[in-house]
Amino acid sequence: MKPIDEFLMADMGGTNIRFSVCRCGEITPPRRYKCSEFDSLSAAIHFYLDEERIAIPKSFMLGVPGPVLEDVLTFVNNPWSFSISSLKKEFGFKILKVVNDFAASSMAIPYLREKDIVSVGSGKVFLDHPKVVIGPGTGLGVGIIVPVKGKWYPIETEGGHVTLSARTEEQFELIKKAQRLIGHVSAESFLAGKGLSFIYYLLGGEDKTLPEEVMRRGQAKEARALKTLDFYFSFLGNVAGNLALSLGAFGGVYISGGIIRQPGVLDLFLTSNFRSAFEDKGARTDYLKQIPVYAVITHDTAFLGLKHLMLSEL
């Protein structure tokens, strides 16, 4: 197969879509737009290409916030819907690859540099074992990559929608409160950005307080906001530990996504009870102590992963 010298890339989330172009292996600076500013994905693509004065490329690599199972895609956290075949025909793409956004984030992990990650606790990476990526943002993304004959292969998941479990009586009572309001309480219910607002409300705070405001109040040492963050990081550690156990993730667990990269949040995360919650699995506590966890602090994972997926044989 002839190498692809230039292709369009897009990282589509629940709130924003970002575009970039890969030319001869180099990724151009991404441009970010609010999805709400456009009626469709097609309109957003046209706007980006026109604004950047770029001719329609022959190839397009797209990450979307949901499973890619059929030709027509719809999403939980994004109002757009589109047909893959129709999009390919409209723009005349010779190659159009569409993947779950966390398949892309996962594929970036082997290519991250030391300065892109921060270690959270103990553990040692085993290169022949799966790696797991968990991304709290507008939603809660979960991605996995597994090594097969010296190459990494992504597994697309909807792991953010697993049922949330409690480790303590206090957590159990909080989940019961949430269940009375929304029914099924998934990991995403508490661990997406809106989950910070929800936990804060359940603890007696104002309804619909923005996640950014909860984080700001936490940094200002407001008691309710600190309690919210305590619950948040503990639930995140519990979910991450469950995934690590289920998948034998000795390749490492990587916490990515927009929440962890908000100003000041990394320090709160690193001093939180995340790691103790991650390891708190009874007879398998020592097992989990051996699995390394990293906070991903770079913003470039999506496009790095999209680039390698386009250039791979997948």
Secondary structure, 3 states (H helix, E strand, C coil): CCCCCEEEEEEECCCEEEEEEEECCEECCCEEEEHHHCCCHHHHHHHHHHHCCCCCCCEEEEEECCCCCCCEEECCCCCCEEEHHHHHHHHCCCEEEEEEHHHHHHHHHHHCCHHHEEECCCCCCCCCCCEEEEEECCCEEEEEEEEECCEEEEEECCHHHCECCCCCHHHHHHHHHHHHHHCCCEHHHHHCHHHHHHHHHHCCCCCCCCHHHHHHHHHCCCHHHHHHHHHHHHHHHHHHHHHHHHHCCCCCEEECCCCCCCCCHHHHHHCCCHHHHHHCCHHHHHHHHCCCEEEECCCCHHHHHHHHHHHCCC
